[in-house]
């Protein structure tokens, strides 16, 4: 399946496909220990960040969905990535988020995740729920998950020696207005 990421807009953000011009800010994000602490824990040099960004872009080609690059409307700067993700062996259709540290605490993850979930349910009539896999120590992401209407399930995902709680919101709950933001 080949797909090009659509362009979505929220009040403060543009969600779009990743572009090579994002590399400087993407590489800075992936080189920050605080940013990557809960998404694998390994900082990336510029070359590894480029390969990671290319993988993210390639996910759109193979799956027809993927992480959107987040661009702040006010500045035009890349501030992170948010969106659906389901690589091989993943337990379900995940909505994930990773933001540059200077974008933390502004509500961007919540705003973009809501847009990504809306888009996902509109595009995929077969989608029963979306999940987020969140490290038990990642309180900030747990707060985002709660704001977007996800609740922690009794499921876990084992990945690379770790065991991660799964948060989820069903289509039914979403359509009933589960998001708190």
RABEL-V296044 format. One record per backbone hydrogen bond with DSSP energy under -0.5 kcal/mol. NH is the residue of the N-H (numbers start at 1). CO is the residue of the C=O. E is the energy in kcal/mol with one decimal. If there is no record, write none. Layout:
nh=NH co=CO e=E
nh=NH co=CO e=E
This chain:
nh=8 co=6 e=-0.6
nh=8 co=15 e=-2.9
nh=10 co=13 e=-2.7
nh=14 co=71 e=-2.4
nh=15 co=8 e=-3.0
nh=16 co=14 e=-0.6
nh=16 co=69 e=-2.2
nh=22 co=19 e=-2.1
nh=23 co=20 e=-1.9
nh=26 co=22 e=-3.0
nh=27 co=23 e=-3.4
nh=28 co=24 e=-1.9
nh=29 co=25 e=-2.1
nh=30 co=26 e=-2.5
nh=31 co=27 e=-1.0
nh=32 co=29 e=-1.2
nh=33 co=31 e=-0.6
nh=36 co=32 e=-2.2
nh=37 co=33 e=-1.0
nh=39 co=36 e=-1.6
nh=41 co=36 e=-2.6
nh=43 co=41 e=-0.6
nh=44 co=30 e=-2.1
nh=49 co=45 e=-2.6
nh=50 co=46 e=-2.3
nh=51 co=47 e=-2.1
nh=52 co=48 e=-2.5
nh=53 co=49 e=-2.7
nh=54 co=50 e=-2.5
nh=55 co=51 e=-2.0
nh=56 co=52 e=-2.3
nh=57 co=53 e=-2.3
nh=58 co=54 e=-2.4
nh=59 co=55 e=-1.7
nh=60 co=56 e=-0.8
nh=60 co=57 e=-0.7
nh=61 co=57 e=-0.9
nh=62 co=58 e=-2.2
nh=63 co=59 e=-2.9
nh=64 co=59 e=-0.6
nh=64 co=60 e=-1.5
nh=65 co=59 e=-0.6
nh=68 co=82 e=-3.0
nh=69 co=16 e=-4.0
nh=70 co=80 e=-3.0
nh=71 co=14 e=-2.5
nh=71 co=69 e=-0.5
nh=72 co=77 e=-2.7
nh=73 co=12 e=-2.5
nh=75 co=72 e=-0.5
nh=76 co=72 e=-3.3
nh=79 co=70 e=-2.9
nh=80 co=70 e=-0.8
nh=81 co=98 e=-3.1
nh=82 co=68 e=-1.9
nh=83 co=96 e=-2.4
nh=84 co=66 e=-0.7
nh=85 co=94 e=-2.2
nh=90 co=87 e=-2.1
nh=94 co=85 e=-2.2
nh=94 co=92 e=-0.7
nh=95 co=131 e=-3.1
nh=96 co=83 e=-2.8
nh=96 co=94 e=-0.6
nh=98 co=81 e=-2.6
nh=100 co=79 e=-2.5
nh=103 co=100 e=-2.1
nh=104 co=101 e=-1.5
nh=106 co=103 e=-1.0
nh=111 co=107 e=-2.5
nh=112 co=108 e=-2.8
nh=113 co=109 e=-2.6
nh=114 co=110 e=-2.4
nh=115 co=111 e=-1.5
nh=116 co=112 e=-2.6
nh=117 co=113 e=-2.5
nh=118 co=114 e=-2.6
nh=119 co=115 e=-2.5
nh=120 co=116 e=-2.4
nh=121 co=117 e=-2.8
nh=122 co=118 e=-2.1
nh=123 co=119 e=-2.4
nh=124 co=120 e=-2.1
nh=125 co=123 e=-0.6
nh=127 co=124 e=-1.5
nh=128 co=126 e=-0.6
nh=130 co=169 e=-2.2
nh=131 co=93 e=-2.3
nh=132 co=167 e=-2.2
nh=134 co=132 e=-0.7
nh=134 co=165 e=-1.9
nh=138 co=135 e=-1.9
nh=139 co=137 e=-1.6
nh=142 co=138 e=-1.9
nh=143 co=139 e=-1.9
nh=144 co=140 e=-1.8
nh=145 co=141 e=-2.7
nh=146 co=142 e=-2.3
nh=147 co=143 e=-2.2
nh=148 co=144 e=-2.0
nh=149 co=146 e=-1.3
nh=150 co=145 e=-2.7
nh=151 co=168 e=-2.3
nh=153 co=166 e=-3.1
nh=157 co=164 e=-2.5
nh=159 co=157 e=-0.6
nh=159 co=162 e=-2.4
nh=162 co=159 e=-2.1
nh=164 co=157 e=-2.7
nh=165 co=134 e=-0.7
nh=166 co=155 e=-1.9
nh=167 co=132 e=-2.9
nh=168 co=151 e=-2.2
nh=169 co=130 e=-2.1
nh=171 co=128 e=-3.3
nh=174 co=170 e=-2.7
nh=175 co=171 e=-3.1
nh=176 co=172 e=-1.2
nh=177 co=174 e=-1.8
nh=178 co=173 e=-1.4
nh=180 co=147 e=-2.7
nh=181 co=147 e=-1.3
